[in-house]
Amino acid sequence: MGKFTFNLPDIGEGIAEAEIVAWHVKVGDRVQEDDKIADVMTDKATVEMESPVSGVVVSIAGAEGDMLAIGAPLVVIETDGADEVEVAAAPEPAAEPAQTAPAPEPARAERVEAPSLPAVAVQSAEEKSSPSTSSGRAVAVAKVLASPAVRARAAELGIDLAQVKPAEDGRVRHADLDAFLSYNGAYRAGGKPRGDEAVKVIGLRRRIAENMAASKRNIPHFSYVEECDVTALEAMRAQLNAMPGDRPRLTMLPLLIAAICRTLPDYPMLNARYDDDANVVTRHGAVHMGMATQTDGGLMVPVIRDAQDKNLWQLAREITRLAEAARNGTATSAELSGSTLTVTSLGPLGGVATTPVINRPEVAIIGPNRIVERPMFVPDGMGGERIEKRKLMNISISCDHRVVDGWDAASFVQALKRLIETPVALLAD
């Protein structure tokens, strides 16, 4: 029998090392040719390594999360051929890491389910006594009268309703639960405690951590927030979505991206990338809009190429396509790199204001926040004012103070606000 050493190949990106993010085999496993061995991650892609031979795995390079140099042994496989000799060979470089496979999700803490409702708490009025106790005596199981809401709360708290004494008419109410809790310190509103768990930070989550740390360490951030009246913009969006035809539904995001692209030509310092090593700022003519997207593996930023040349419906289609590709792991390396400005939106979870972290080496990131309705003073058309319900949204921007001055950032946001509050201009040539 011989041994075959499978060296980590050059994946074709000019990299020096890769991270082991998942093992599909362990020592002692038998593998067939083309079986998956491991997933390794470079700066741009996660690539599946496949066995070039059949045999038994006798050693592996390291644990998940370890970095491995290109050309270093990944696994050693004992082959089946009687005449084979020990060899060290690297497979052919992968033709092209066309797709980014999803990085394995870090181990999550085990979900702790709410405790099941005790049997006595769900008995019907027709239920009869049942035997219990180790002494063999029959113990009557009394029915407990309580509303579904009280039962659900008791289950969440882990309270046996049979132990709760009703204050009146035999029905357990929320006040009775409160009284029970006040006299029984063993019960906690949080339910059963969950134990500590150490989760190793590897794969995409480690890349995110490294990138965020580098961004905050190297970039002097400053943030600016402005309130915009989006009542007219929301009305126009509703009208466009009501139009007949095979068009994608418009959300706020394509409207905001279109407005940003219209505003940027007057503020080129915001659509830029800063090379720290060369001390060179490149102001880009085209807008390659990064779109922060939450995935199961962590935050990814797919890129809408030449966003300035797309209409609202083309932007909507690209937003949907790229978000789905990022979430299911089919986004290519090209679709995940090269952004010149990023927009990050949490939708209904957007909060009042945000201070987003810049997607280095870009110099700015824009974050729309939650739309809220509030009473506002508006002109009444007769020289006075009246109070009217309006839809308002704050826009946050974080900038690299080495490149962008506060005046420039504020001027850009004010120009963006004027366009958002006069949305018909978005449809003008």
C-alpha positions as CSV (number, residue, x, y, z in Angstrom):
1,M,0.0,0.0,0.0
2,G,1.1,3.6,-0.7
3,K,0.4,7.0,0.7
4,F,-0.8,10.0,-1.3
5,T,-0.2,13.5,0.1
6,F,-2.8,15.9,-1.0
7,N,-1.3,19.4,-1.0
8,L,-3.4,22.5,-0.8
9,P,-3.5,23.8,-4.4
10,D,-3.1,27.4,-5.7
11,I,-6.8,28.2,-6.2
12,G,-5.9,30.7,-8.9
13,E,-6.2,34.0,-7.0
14,G,-2.5,34.6,-6.2
15,I,-3.1,33.9,-2.5
16,A,-0.5,32.7,-0.1
17,E,-2.7,30.9,2.4
18,A,-6.3,29.8,3.0
19,E,-8.4,29.0,6.1
20,I,-9.8,25.6,6.8
21,V,-13.5,26.3,7.5
22,A,-14.9,22.8,7.5
23,W,-13.7,19.2,7.4
24,H,-15.8,16.5,5.6
25,V,-13.5,13.7,6.7
26,K,-11.6,12.6,9.8
27,V,-8.7,10.3,10.4
28,G,-9.7,6.7,9.7
29,D,-12.4,7.6,7.2
30,R,-12.5,5.8,3.8
31,V,-12.9,8.2,0.9
32,Q,-13.5,7.6,-2.8
33,E,-12.1,9.6,-5.6
34,D,-13.9,13.0,-5.9
35,D,-15.4,12.8,-2.4
36,K,-15.4,16.1,-0.5
37,I,-12.5,16.4,1.9
38,A,-12.7,20.0,3.2
39,D,-13.9,23.5,2.6
40,V,-11.2,26.2,2.5
41,M,-11.7,30.0,2.4
42,T,-9.6,32.6,0.7
43,D,-10.2,36.4,0.8
44,K,-12.9,36.1,-1.9
45,A,-14.2,32.6,-2.0
46,T,-14.9,29.3,-0.2
47,V,-13.8,26.3,-2.3
48,E,-14.5,22.6,-1.8
49,M,-11.5,20.4,-1.9
50,E,-12.1,16.9,-3.4
51,S,-10.0,13.8,-3.1
52,P,-8.0,12.8,-6.2
53,V,-7.7,9.2,-5.0
54,S,-9.5,6.5,-3.1
55,G,-8.2,5.2,0.2
56,V,-8.2,5.8,4.0
57,V,-7.4,9.2,5.6
58,V,-4.4,8.8,7.8
59,S,-3.8,12.4,8.8
60,I,-5.3,15.9,8.3
61,A,-3.7,19.3,8.4
62,G,-5.4,20.9,11.4
63,A,-8.6,22.1,13.0
64,E,-11.3,24.2,11.6
65,G,-10.2,27.9,11.7
66,D,-6.5,27.1,11.1
67,M,-4.6,28.9,8.3
68,L,-2.7,26.7,5.8
69,A,-0.1,27.8,3.3
70,I,-0.6,27.1,-0.4
71,G,1.3,23.9,-1.2
72,A,1.3,22.6,2.4
73,P,-0.1,19.1,3.0
74,L,-3.9,19.1,3.5
75,V,-4.5,15.4,4.0
76,V,-2.5,12.1,3.7
77,I,-4.4,9.2,2.2
78,E,-3.3,5.6,2.3
79,T,-4.2,4.2,-1.1
80,D,-5.3,0.7,-1.9
81,G,-2.8,-0.2,-4.7
82,A,-0.2,-2.8,-3.6
83,D,2.5,-1.4,-5.8
84,E,2.0,2.2,-5.0
85,V,4.8,4.2,-3.4
86,E,4.6,7.2,-1.2
87,V,4.2,10.3,-3.3
88,A,3.5,13.9,-2.8
89,A,1.3,15.6,-5.4
90,A,-0.8,18.6,-5.7
91,P,-4.0,18.5,-7.8
92,E,-4.4,20.8,-10.8
93,P,-5.4,24.3,-9.8
94,A,-9.1,24.9,-9.8
95,A,-10.1,26.4,-13.1
96,E,-12.0,29.2,-11.5
97,P,-13.6,29.7,-8.1
98,A,-16.8,30.8,-9.9
99,Q,-19.0,30.7,-6.9
100,T,-18.7,31.5,-3.3
101,A,-20.0,28.6,-1.3
102,P,-21.6,29.6,2.0
103,A,-19.2,29.6,4.9
104,P,-20.4,27.1,7.5
105,E,-22.4,28.9,10.2
106,P,-20.6,29.1,13.5
107,A,-22.0,26.8,16.1
108,R,-25.1,28.3,17.6
109,A,-26.1,28.0,21.2
110,E,-28.7,25.2,21.5
111,R,-32.2,26.7,21.5
112,V,-33.9,26.3,24.8
113,E,-37.6,25.6,24.3
114,A,-40.2,27.0,26.6
115,P,-41.0,24.2,29.1
116,S,-44.0,22.2,28.2
117,L,-47.3,23.0,30.0
118,P,-47.7,20.6,32.9
119,A,-50.2,17.9,32.2
120,V,-52.5,19.2,35.0
121,A,-52.7,22.6,33.3
122,V,-54.2,21.3,30.1
123,Q,-56.7,19.0,31.4
124,S,-60.3,19.5,30.3
125,A,-63.3,19.9,32.6
126,E,-64.2,16.2,32.1
127,E,-60.9,14.8,33.3
128,K,-61.0,12.6,36.3
129,S,-58.6,11.7,39.1
130,S,-55.6,9.7,38.3
131,P,-53.2,7.7,40.5
132,S,-49.9,9.2,41.5
133,T,-47.2,9.3,44.2
134,S,-44.8,6.6,45.0
135,S,-46.7,5.5,48.1
136,G,-49.4,4.1,45.9
137,R,-52.2,6.4,47.2
138,A,-54.5,7.9,44.7
139,V,-54.2,11.7,44.4
140,A,-56.9,13.7,42.8
141,V,-55.8,15.9,39.9
142,A,-57.9,19.0,40.1
143,K,-58.8,20.8,36.9
144,V,-57.3,24.3,36.6
145,L,-59.4,27.1,35.1
146,A,-57.3,29.7,33.3
147,S,-57.4,31.6,30.0
148,P,-55.1,30.6,27.1
149,A,-53.0,33.7,27.7
150,V,-52.5,32.8,31.4
151,R,-51.6,29.2,30.4
152,A,-49.1,30.4,27.8
153,R,-47.4,32.7,30.3
154,A,-47.3,30.0,33.0
155,A,-45.7,27.6,30.5
156,E,-43.1,30.2,29.5
157,L,-42.3,30.7,33.2
158,G,-42.3,27.0,34.0
159,I,-45.1,27.3,36.5
160,D,-47.4,24.4,37.3
161,L,-50.8,26.0,37.4
162,A,-51.9,23.4,40.0
163,Q,-49.6,25.1,42.5
164,V,-51.1,28.5,42.0
165,K,-53.9,29.5,44.4
166,P,-56.6,31.6,42.6
167,A,-57.7,34.7,44.4
168,E,-61.4,34.3,43.5
169,D,-63.9,32.0,41.7
170,G,-61.3,29.3,41.2
171,R,-59.9,30.8,38.0
172,V,-56.2,31.6,37.8
173,R,-55.5,35.1,36.5
174,H,-52.3,37.0,35.7
175,A,-52.4,38.7,39.1
176,D,-52.4,35.2,40.7
177,L,-49.2,34.4,38.7
178,D,-47.7,37.6,39.9
179,A,-48.5,36.8,43.5
180,F,-47.1,33.3,43.0
181,L,-43.8,34.7,41.6
182,S,-43.4,37.2,44.4
183,Y,-43.5,34.3,47.0
184,N,-41.5,31.8,45.0
185,G,-38.0,33.0,44.2
186,A,-37.1,29.8,42.5
187,Y,-39.2,30.8,39.5
188,R,-37.5,33.3,37.1
189,A,-39.2,35.4,34.4
190,G,-36.5,34.2,32.0
191,G,-37.5,30.6,32.2
192,K,-34.8,27.9,32.4
193,P,-31.2,29.2,32.4
194,R,-28.9,28.3,29.5
195,G,-25.4,27.3,29.9
196,D,-22.3,29.0,28.6
197,E,-20.9,27.9,25.3
198,A,-17.6,28.8,23.6
199,V,-18.0,29.3,19.9
200,K,-14.9,29.4,17.7
201,V,-14.9,32.3,15.3
202,I,-13.9,30.9,11.9
203,G,-14.7,31.3,8.2
204,L,-16.9,34.2,7.1
205,R,-17.5,35.3,10.7
206,R,-13.8,35.6,11.3
207,R,-13.3,37.6,8.0
208,I,-16.1,39.9,9.1
209,A,-14.5,40.4,12.5
210,E,-11.1,41.1,10.9
211,N,-12.5,43.6,8.4
212,M,-14.6,45.5,11.0
213,A,-11.6,45.7,13.3
214,A,-9.3,47.0,10.5
215,S,-11.9,49.5,9.5
216,K,-12.4,51.0,13.0
217,R,-8.6,50.8,13.7
218,N,-7.5,52.6,10.5
219,I,-10.4,54.9,9.6
220,P,-11.4,57.9,11.8
221,H,-15.1,57.7,11.4
222,F,-17.6,60.5,11.9
223,S,-21.4,60.2,11.4
224,Y,-24.1,62.7,10.4
225,V,-27.9,62.1,10.6
226,E,-30.6,64.1,8.9
227,E,-34.4,63.7,9.0
228,C,-36.2,63.5,5.6
229,D,-39.9,63.8,4.8
230,V,-40.7,60.7,2.6
231,T,-44.4,61.2,2.5
232,A,-44.4,62.1,-1.2
233,L,-41.7,59.4,-2.0
234,E,-43.9,56.7,-0.4
235,A,-46.9,57.9,-2.3
236,M,-45.0,57.8,-5.6
237,R,-43.8,54.3,-4.7
238,A,-47.3,53.1,-4.1
239,Q,-48.4,54.6,-7.5
240,L,-45.6,52.9,-9.3
241,N,-46.3,49.6,-7.7
242,A,-50.0,49.9,-8.7
243,M,-49.1,50.3,-12.4
244,P,-49.9,47.3,-14.6
245,G,-47.1,45.3,-16.2
246,D,-44.5,42.7,-15.4
247,R,-42.4,44.9,-13.1
248,P,-40.8,44.0,-9.8
249,R,-42.3,45.5,-6.7
250,L,-40.4,48.6,-5.6
251,T,-39.2,48.9,-2.0
252,M,-37.6,52.0,-0.5
253,L,-34.0,50.8,-1.4
254,P,-34.0,51.2,-5.2
255,L,-35.5,54.7,-4.8
256,L,-32.8,55.6,-2.3
257,I,-30.0,54.2,-4.5
258,A,-31.4,56.1,-7.5
259,A,-31.4,59.3,-5.5
260,I,-27.8,58.7,-4.3
261,C,-26.6,58.1,-7.8
262,R,-28.3,61.4,-8.9
263,T,-26.6,63.3,-6.1
264,L,-23.1,61.8,-6.2
265,P,-21.7,63.6,-9.3
266,D,-21.6,66.9,-7.4
267,Y,-19.8,65.1,-4.4
268,P,-17.2,62.9,-6.0
269,M,-15.2,62.6,-2.8
270,L,-17.9,60.3,-1.4
271,N,-17.8,57.8,-4.3
272,A,-14.1,56.9,-3.7
273,R,-11.6,54.4,-2.3
274,Y,-8.6,55.2,-0.2
275,D,-5.4,53.2,-0.6
276,D,-3.7,53.5,2.8
277,D,-0.3,52.2,1.6
278,A,0.0,54.4,-1.4
279,N,-1.8,57.4,0.2
280,V,-3.9,57.7,-3.0
281,V,-7.7,58.4,-3.1
282,T,-9.4,57.2,-6.3
283,R,-12.6,59.1,-7.1
284,H,-14.7,56.8,-9.2
285,G,-17.0,58.0,-12.1
286,A,-19.2,54.9,-12.0
287,V,-21.2,54.0,-9.0
288,H,-20.7,50.4,-8.0
289,M,-23.1,50.2,-5.1
290,G,-22.4,47.8,-2.3
291,M,-25.5,46.4,-0.6
292,A,-24.9,45.1,2.9
293,T,-26.9,41.8,3.2
294,Q,-27.5,39.7,6.2
295,T,-27.0,35.9,5.6
296,D,-26.9,32.9,7.8
297,G,-23.2,32.9,7.7
298,G,-22.8,36.6,8.5
299,L,-22.8,40.0,6.7
300,M,-21.9,40.0,3.0
301,V,-21.8,43.0,0.5
302,P,-22.8,42.1,-3.0
303,V,-22.3,44.8,-5.6
304,I,-24.7,46.5,-8.0
305,R,-22.4,47.3,-11.0
306,D,-22.9,50.7,-12.7
307,A,-25.9,51.5,-10.6
308,Q,-26.1,55.0,-12.1
309,D,-27.1,53.5,-15.4
310,K,-30.1,51.5,-14.1
311,N,-33.7,52.6,-13.7
312,L,-35.8,51.8,-10.6
313,W,-37.0,48.4,-11.8
314,Q,-33.6,47.3,-13.0
315,L,-32.2,48.3,-9.6
316,A,-35.0,46.4,-7.9
317,R,-34.3,43.2,-9.9
318,E,-30.6,43.4,-9.1
319,I,-31.2,44.0,-5.4
320,T,-33.4,40.8,-5.3
321,R,-31.0,38.7,-7.4
322,L,-27.9,39.7,-5.5
323,A,-29.5,39.3,-2.1
324,E,-30.7,35.8,-3.0
325,A,-27.2,34.9,-4.4
326,A,-25.5,36.0,-1.3
327,R,-27.9,34.1,1.0
328,N,-27.8,30.8,-0.9
329,G,-24.0,31.0,-1.5
330,T,-24.0,31.3,-5.3
331,A,-22.7,34.9,-5.5
332,T,-19.4,35.0,-7.5
333,S,-16.2,36.7,-6.4
334,A,-16.8,39.5,-8.8
335,E,-20.3,40.1,-7.4
336,L,-18.8,40.4,-3.9
337,S,-16.0,42.9,-4.6
338,G,-15.2,46.2,-6.1
339,S,-17.9,48.4,-4.5
340,T,-17.2,52.2,-4.4
341,L,-20.0,53.1,-1.9
342,T,-22.2,51.0,0.3
343,V,-25.7,51.4,1.5
344,T,-26.9,49.4,4.6
345,S,-30.5,49.1,5.5
346,L,-32.2,47.2,8.3
347,G,-35.7,47.9,7.0
348,P,-38.3,48.0,9.8
349,L,-35.6,47.3,12.3
350,G,-33.7,50.4,11.2
351,G,-34.1,52.3,14.4
352,V,-34.1,56.1,14.9
353,A,-30.4,56.5,13.8
354,T,-27.4,54.4,13.1
355,T,-23.6,54.9,12.9
356,P,-22.6,52.2,10.3
357,V,-19.0,51.1,10.0
358,I,-17.4,51.9,6.7
359,N,-16.7,49.1,4.2
360,R,-13.0,49.6,3.8
361,P,-11.3,50.8,1.5
362,E,-14.4,52.9,0.7
363,V,-14.7,56.2,2.4
364,A,-18.5,56.4,3.2
365,I,-21.5,54.3,4.0
366,I,-25.1,55.4,4.0
367,G,-27.8,53.9,6.2
368,P,-31.6,54.7,5.9
369,N,-33.5,54.2,9.1
370,R,-37.1,53.2,10.0
371,I,-40.0,55.2,8.5
372,V,-42.2,56.6,11.3
373,E,-45.4,58.7,11.2
374,R,-45.4,61.9,13.2
375,P,-47.5,65.2,13.3
376,M,-45.7,68.0,11.5
377,F,-46.4,71.7,10.7
378,V,-46.9,72.1,7.0
379,P,-48.0,75.1,4.9
380,D,-51.8,75.4,4.6
381,G,-51.6,77.2,1.2
382,M,-52.9,80.4,2.6
383,G,-49.8,81.8,4.2
384,G,-50.2,79.8,7.4
385,E,-49.6,76.4,8.7
386,R,-51.5,73.3,9.7
387,I,-50.7,70.1,11.5
388,E,-50.6,67.0,9.3
389,K,-49.5,63.4,9.7
390,R,-46.3,62.9,7.7
391,K,-43.9,60.0,7.1
392,L,-40.4,60.7,8.2
393,M,-37.1,58.8,7.9
394,N,-33.7,59.6,9.2
395,I,-30.7,59.0,6.9
396,S,-27.3,58.3,8.5
397,I,-24.0,58.5,6.9
398,S,-20.5,57.6,8.2
399,C,-17.5,59.0,6.5
400,D,-13.7,58.7,6.6
401,H,-12.5,62.0,8.0
402,R,-9.2,61.6,6.3
403,V,-10.9,62.1,3.0
404,V,-14.3,63.6,3.6
405,D,-14.9,66.8,5.5
406,G,-17.9,67.3,7.7
407,W,-19.1,70.2,5.5
408,D,-19.0,67.9,2.4
409,A,-20.9,65.1,4.1
410,A,-23.6,67.4,5.4
411,S,-23.9,69.2,2.0
412,F,-24.3,65.8,0.3
413,V,-27.0,64.6,2.7
414,Q,-28.9,67.9,2.4
415,A,-28.8,67.6,-1.4
416,L,-30.0,64.0,-1.1
417,K,-32.8,65.2,1.2
418,R,-34.0,67.7,-1.3
419,L,-34.2,65.1,-4.0
420,I,-36.0,62.6,-1.8
421,E,-38.5,65.2,-0.8
422,T,-39.2,66.0,-4.4
423,P,-39.2,62.5,-5.8
424,V,-40.6,63.3,-9.2
425,A,-37.1,64.4,-10.1
426,L,-36.0,60.7,-9.9
427,L,-38.1,60.0,-13.0
428,A,-36.8,62.9,-15.0
429,D,-34.1,62.5,-17.5
